[in-house]
Amino acid sequence: MDCERKAPPSEELVEKARRAVARLLTESEWFHLWRESKHFEEWKRGVEDLSRRLAGDP
């Protein structure tokens, strides 16, 4: 048995992560704080990329 392998996350956990990431891209406090940052666009691209990966897109 390969001890390095990990079980994939449950669909319930993935859905919870999707909802959490989606909230980041709404008019949340995090969104407003990042919007004031000079790194906003980079942060937004990263969160959008994570959202796509959680949705199963490469």
PDB file as gemmi writes it, atoms N, CA and C in Angstrom:
CRYST1    1.000    1.000    1.000  90.00  90.00  90.00 P 1                      
ATOM      1  N   MET A   1       0.845  -1.184   0.000  1.00  0.00           N  
ATOM      2  CA  MET A   1       0.000   0.000   0.000  1.00  0.00           C  
ATOM      3  C   MET A   1       0.887   1.244   0.000  1.00  0.00           C  
ATOM      4  N   ASP A   2       0.561   2.168  -0.833  1.00  0.00           N  
ATOM      5  CA  ASP A   2       1.317   3.402  -0.948  1.00  0.00           C  
ATOM      6  C   ASP A   2       0.793   4.405   0.079  1.00  0.00           C  
ATOM      7  N   CYS A   3       1.590   4.672   1.089  1.00  0.00           N  
ATOM      8  CA  CYS A   3       1.169   5.591   2.159  1.00  0.00           C  
ATOM      9  C   CYS A   3       1.144   7.044   1.705  1.00  0.00           C  
ATOM     10  N   GLU A   4       1.722   7.322   0.552  1.00  0.00           N  
ATOM     11  CA  GLU A   4       1.756   8.691   0.043  1.00  0.00           C  
ATOM     12  C   GLU A   4       0.439   9.099  -0.605  1.00  0.00           C  
ATOM     13  N   ARG A   5      -0.360   8.149  -1.018  1.00  0.00           N  
ATOM     14  CA  ARG A   5      -1.633   8.464  -1.680  1.00  0.00           C  
ATOM     15  C   ARG A   5      -2.631   8.984  -0.671  1.00  0.00           C  
ATOM     16  N   LYS A   6      -3.399   9.927  -1.120  1.00  0.00           N  
ATOM     17  CA  LYS A   6      -4.438  10.493  -0.267  1.00  0.00           C  
ATOM     18  C   LYS A   6      -5.775  10.298  -0.954  1.00  0.00           C  
ATOM     19  N   ALA A   7      -6.790  10.067  -0.156  1.00  0.00           N  
ATOM     20  CA  ALA A   7      -8.135   9.920  -0.706  1.00  0.00           C  
ATOM     21  C   ALA A   7      -8.585  11.269  -1.257  1.00  0.00           C  
ATOM     22  N   PRO A   8      -9.315  11.262  -2.362  1.00  0.00           N  
ATOM     23  CA  PRO A   8      -9.829  12.531  -2.891  1.00  0.00           C  
ATOM     24  C   PRO A   8     -10.834  13.126  -1.906  1.00  0.00           C  
ATOM     25  N   PRO A   9     -10.989  14.441  -1.925  1.00  0.00           N  
ATOM     26  CA  PRO A   9     -11.951  15.061  -1.012  1.00  0.00           C  
ATOM     27  C   PRO A   9     -13.374  14.653  -1.383  1.00  0.00           C  
ATOM     28  N   SER A  10     -14.231  14.633  -0.400  1.00  0.00           N  
ATOM     29  CA  SER A  10     -15.631  14.299  -0.656  1.00  0.00           C  
ATOM     30  C   SER A  10     -16.273  15.410  -1.479  1.00  0.00           C  
ATOM     31  N   GLU A  11     -17.335  15.064  -2.185  1.00  0.00           N  
ATOM     32  CA  GLU A  11     -18.057  16.070  -2.973  1.00  0.00           C  
ATOM     33  C   GLU A  11     -18.618  17.153  -2.057  1.00  0.00           C  
ATOM     34  N   GLU A  12     -19.013  16.760  -0.861  1.00  0.00           N  
ATOM     35  CA  GLU A  12     -19.535  17.730   0.108  1.00  0.00           C  
ATOM     36  C   GLU A  12     -18.463  18.770   0.467  1.00  0.00           C  
ATOM     37  N   LEU A  13     -17.239  18.317   0.675  1.00  0.00           N  
ATOM     38  CA  LEU A  13     -16.148  19.233   0.999  1.00  0.00           C  
ATOM     39  C   LEU A  13     -15.818  20.143  -0.182  1.00  0.00           C  
ATOM     40  N   VAL A  14     -15.812  19.584  -1.381  1.00  0.00           N  
ATOM     41  CA  VAL A  14     -15.533  20.379  -2.579  1.00  0.00           C  
ATOM     42  C   VAL A  14     -16.611  21.445  -2.758  1.00  0.00           C  
ATOM     43  N   GLU A  15     -17.862  21.073  -2.550  1.00  0.00           N  
ATOM     44  CA  GLU A  15     -18.959  22.043  -2.683  1.00  0.00           C  
ATOM     45  C   GLU A  15     -18.832  23.152  -1.642  1.00  0.00           C  
ATOM     46  N   LYS A  16     -18.447  22.793  -0.442  1.00  0.00           N  
ATOM     47  CA  LYS A  16     -18.247  23.796   0.606  1.00  0.00           C  
ATOM     48  C   LYS A  16     -17.132  24.766   0.200  1.00  0.00           C  
ATOM     49  N   ALA A  17     -16.066  24.243  -0.367  1.00  0.00           N  
ATOM     50  CA  ALA A  17     -14.956  25.081  -0.838  1.00  0.00           C  
ATOM     51  C   ALA A  17     -15.414  25.983  -1.976  1.00  0.00           C  
ATOM     52  N   ARG A  18     -16.217  25.450  -2.893  1.00  0.00           N  
ATOM     53  CA  ARG A  18     -16.735  26.267  -4.006  1.00  0.00           C  
ATOM     54  C   ARG A  18     -17.528  27.458  -3.492  1.00  0.00           C  
ATOM     55  N   ARG A  19     -18.386  27.195  -2.519  1.00  0.00           N  
ATOM     56  CA  ARG A  19     -19.215  28.279  -1.961  1.00  0.00           C  
ATOM     57  C   ARG A  19     -18.347  29.323  -1.255  1.00  0.00           C  
ATOM     58  N   ALA A  20     -17.348  28.861  -0.523  1.00  0.00           N  
ATOM     59  CA  ALA A  20     -16.461  29.790   0.188  1.00  0.00           C  
ATOM     60  C   ALA A  20     -15.695  30.670  -0.795  1.00  0.00           C  
ATOM     61  N   VAL A  21     -15.178  30.070  -1.857  1.00  0.00           N  
ATOM     62  CA  VAL A  21     -14.424  30.832  -2.855  1.00  0.00           C  
ATOM     63  C   VAL A  21     -15.348  31.805  -3.580  1.00  0.00           C  
ATOM     64  N   ALA A  22     -16.560  31.371  -3.887  1.00  0.00           N  
ATOM     65  CA  ALA A  22     -17.516  32.256  -4.567  1.00  0.00           C  
ATOM     66  C   ALA A  22     -17.809  33.488  -3.713  1.00  0.00           C  
ATOM     67  N   ARG A  23     -17.892  33.305  -2.401  1.00  0.00           N  
ATOM     68  CA  ARG A  23     -18.151  34.449  -1.510  1.00  0.00           C  
ATOM     69  C   ARG A  23     -17.016  35.464  -1.556  1.00  0.00           C  
ATOM     70  N   LEU A  24     -15.792  34.991  -1.786  1.00  0.00           N  
ATOM     71  CA  LEU A  24     -14.656  35.917  -1.861  1.00  0.00           C  
ATOM     72  C   LEU A  24     -14.797  36.889  -3.020  1.00  0.00           C  
ATOM     73  N   LEU A  25     -15.449  36.447  -4.090  1.00  0.00           N  
ATOM     74  CA  LEU A  25     -15.554  37.275  -5.292  1.00  0.00           C  
ATOM     75  C   LEU A  25     -16.800  38.148  -5.312  1.00  0.00           C  
ATOM     76  N   THR A  26     -17.570  38.109  -4.237  1.00  0.00           N  
ATOM     77  CA  THR A  26     -18.733  38.992  -4.138  1.00  0.00           C  
ATOM     78  C   THR A  26     -18.302  40.253  -3.401  1.00  0.00           C  
ATOM     79  N   GLU A  27     -19.233  41.071  -3.110  1.00  0.00           N  
ATOM     80  CA  GLU A  27     -18.918  42.316  -2.408  1.00  0.00           C  
ATOM     81  C   GLU A  27     -18.656  42.034  -0.925  1.00  0.00           C  
ATOM     82  N   SER A  28     -17.697  41.166  -0.661  1.00  0.00           N  
ATOM     83  CA  SER A  28     -17.344  40.808   0.707  1.00  0.00           C  
ATOM     84  C   SER A  28     -16.304  41.777   1.259  1.00  0.00           C  
ATOM     85  N   GLU A  29     -16.086  41.696   2.558  1.00  0.00           N  
ATOM     86  CA  GLU A  29     -15.054  42.535   3.171  1.00  0.00           C  
ATOM     87  C   GLU A  29     -13.686  42.207   2.587  1.00  0.00           C  
ATOM     88  N   TRP A  30     -13.400  40.910   2.359  1.00  0.00           N  
ATOM     89  CA  TRP A  30     -12.128  40.511   1.747  1.00  0.00           C  
ATOM     90  C   TRP A  30     -11.980  41.154   0.373  1.00  0.00           C  
ATOM     91  N   PHE A  31     -13.060  41.118  -0.407  1.00  0.00           N  
ATOM     92  CA  PHE A  31     -13.023  41.706  -1.746  1.00  0.00           C  
ATOM     93  C   PHE A  31     -12.661  43.188  -1.670  1.00  0.00           C  
ATOM     94  N   HIS A  32     -13.309  43.892  -0.759  1.00  0.00           N  
ATOM     95  CA  HIS A  32     -13.047  45.330  -0.625  1.00  0.00           C  
ATOM     96  C   HIS A  32     -11.618  45.598  -0.154  1.00  0.00           C  
ATOM     97  N   LEU A  33     -11.130  44.786   0.774  1.00  0.00           N  
ATOM     98  CA  LEU A  33      -9.756  44.970   1.245  1.00  0.00           C  
ATOM     99  C   LEU A  33      -8.759  44.734   0.117  1.00  0.00           C  
ATOM    100  N   TRP A  34      -8.981  43.679  -0.654  1.00  0.00           N  
ATOM    101  CA  TRP A  34      -8.070  43.399  -1.765  1.00  0.00           C  
ATOM    102  C   TRP A  34      -8.193  44.448  -2.861  1.00  0.00           C  
ATOM    103  N   ARG A  35      -9.391  44.960  -3.078  1.00  0.00           N  
ATOM    104  CA  ARG A  35      -9.588  45.964  -4.126  1.00  0.00           C  
ATOM    105  C   ARG A  35      -8.715  47.194  -3.876  1.00  0.00           C  
ATOM    106  N   GLU A  36      -8.472  47.493  -2.621  1.00  0.00           N  
ATOM    107  CA  GLU A  36      -7.638  48.638  -2.261  1.00  0.00           C  
ATOM    108  C   GLU A  36      -6.145  48.336  -2.397  1.00  0.00           C  
ATOM    109  N   SER A  37      -5.810  47.077  -2.620  1.00  0.00           N  
ATOM    110  CA  SER A  37      -4.412  46.658  -2.718  1.00  0.00           C  
ATOM    111  C   SER A  37      -3.890  46.809  -4.141  1.00  0.00           C  
ATOM    112  N   LYS A  38      -2.598  47.059  -4.259  1.00  0.00           N  
ATOM    113  CA  LYS A  38      -2.001  47.125  -5.595  1.00  0.00           C  
ATOM    114  C   LYS A  38      -1.912  45.738  -6.227  1.00  0.00           C  
ATOM    115  N   HIS A  39      -2.194  44.702  -5.450  1.00  0.00           N  
ATOM    116  CA  HIS A  39      -2.136  43.329  -5.951  1.00  0.00           C  
ATOM    117  C   HIS A  39      -3.527  42.752  -6.226  1.00  0.00           C  
ATOM    118  N   PHE A  40      -4.530  43.620  -6.306  1.00  0.00           N  
ATOM    119  CA  PHE A  40      -5.913  43.166  -6.467  1.00  0.00           C  
ATOM    120  C   PHE A  40      -6.100  42.265  -7.682  1.00  0.00           C  
ATOM    121  N   GLU A  41      -5.635  42.683  -8.840  1.00  0.00           N  
ATOM    122  CA  GLU A  41      -5.856  41.901 -10.060  1.00  0.00           C  
ATOM    123  C   GLU A  41      -5.196  40.525  -9.962  1.00  0.00           C  
ATOM    124  N   GLU A  42      -4.012  40.472  -9.394  1.00  0.00           N  
ATOM    125  CA  GLU A  42      -3.321  39.192  -9.214  1.00  0.00           C  
ATOM    126  C   GLU A  42      -4.108  38.294  -8.258  1.00  0.00           C  
ATOM    127  N   TRP A  43      -4.586  38.867  -7.154  1.00  0.00           N  
ATOM    128  CA  TRP A  43      -5.389  38.116  -6.195  1.00  0.00           C  
ATOM    129  C   TRP A  43      -6.661  37.595  -6.858  1.00  0.00           C  
ATOM    130  N   LYS A  44      -7.327  38.471  -7.596  1.00  0.00           N  
ATOM    131  CA  LYS A  44      -8.588  38.099  -8.248  1.00  0.00           C  
ATOM    132  C   LYS A  44      -8.366  36.970  -9.249  1.00  0.00           C  
ATOM    133  N   ARG A  45      -7.305  37.059 -10.046  1.00  0.00           N  
ATOM    134  CA  ARG A  45      -7.008  35.975 -11.002  1.00  0.00           C  
ATOM    135  C   ARG A  45      -6.758  34.662 -10.269  1.00  0.00           C  
ATOM    136  N   GLY A  46      -6.051  34.723  -9.156  1.00  0.00           N  
ATOM    137  CA  GLY A  46      -5.775  33.517  -8.377  1.00  0.00           C  
ATOM    138  C   GLY A  46      -7.041  32.891  -7.822  1.00  0.00           C  
ATOM    139  N   VAL A  47      -7.933  33.715  -7.299  1.00  0.00           N  
ATOM    140  CA  VAL A  47      -9.194  33.206  -6.749  1.00  0.00           C  
ATOM    141  C   VAL A  47     -10.067  32.651  -7.873  1.00  0.00           C  
ATOM    142  N   GLU A  48     -10.102  33.329  -9.013  1.00  0.00           N  
ATOM    143  CA  GLU A  48     -10.877  32.828 -10.155  1.00  0.00           C  
ATOM    144  C   GLU A  48     -10.306  31.505 -10.657  1.00  0.00           C  
ATOM    145  N   ASP A  49      -8.976  31.372 -10.665  1.00  0.00           N  
ATOM    146  CA  ASP A  49      -8.340  30.119 -11.074  1.00  0.00           C  
ATOM    147  C   ASP A  49      -8.710  29.001 -10.103  1.00  0.00           C  
ATOM    148  N   LEU A  50      -8.664  29.275  -8.817  1.00  0.00           N  
ATOM    149  CA  LEU A  50      -9.053  28.283  -7.818  1.00  0.00           C  
ATOM    150  C   LEU A  50     -10.507  27.880  -8.012  1.00  0.00           C  
ATOM    151  N   SER A  51     -11.365  28.835  -8.281  1.00  0.00           N  
ATOM    152  CA  SER A  51     -12.780  28.551  -8.510  1.00  0.00           C  
ATOM    153  C   SER A  51     -12.965  27.613  -9.702  1.00  0.00           C  
ATOM    154  N   ARG A  52     -12.235  27.872 -10.787  1.00  0.00           N  
ATOM    155  CA  ARG A  52     -12.322  27.000 -11.972  1.00  0.00           C  
ATOM    156  C   ARG A  52     -11.845  25.584 -11.646  1.00  0.00           C  
ATOM    157  N   ARG A  53     -10.742  25.485 -10.900  1.00  0.00           N  
ATOM    158  CA  ARG A  53     -10.217  24.160 -10.563  1.00  0.00           C  
ATOM    159  C   ARG A  53     -11.174  23.391  -9.661  1.00  0.00           C  
ATOM    160  N   LEU A  54     -11.815  24.079  -8.736  1.00  0.00           N  
ATOM    161  CA  LEU A  54     -12.799  23.421  -7.880  1.00  0.00           C  
ATOM    162  C   LEU A  54     -14.011  22.960  -8.681  1.00  0.00           C  
ATOM    163  N   ALA A  55     -14.290  23.652  -9.777  1.00  0.00           N  
ATOM    164  CA  ALA A  55     -15.409  23.272 -10.646  1.00  0.00           C  
ATOM    165  C   ALA A  55     -15.028  22.126 -11.583  1.00  0.00           C  
ATOM    166  N   GLY A  56     -13.752  21.742 -11.570  1.00  0.00           N  
ATOM    167  CA  GLY A  56     -13.313  20.632 -12.415  1.00  0.00           C  
ATOM    168  C   GLY A  56     -12.693  21.060 -13.720  1.00  0.00           C  
ATOM    169  N   ASP A  57     -12.559  22.369 -13.944  1.00  0.00           N  
ATOM    170  CA  ASP A  57     -11.917  22.867 -15.165  1.00  0.00           C  
ATOM    171  C   ASP A  57     -10.408  22.871 -14.961  1.00  0.00           C  
ATOM    172  N   PRO A  58      -9.660  22.521 -16.005  1.00  0.00           N  
ATOM    173  CA  PRO A  58      -8.188  22.521 -15.862  1.00  0.00           C  
ATOM    174  C   PRO A  58      -7.607  23.921 -15.778  1.00  0.00           C  
TER     175      PRO A  58                                                      
END                                                                             
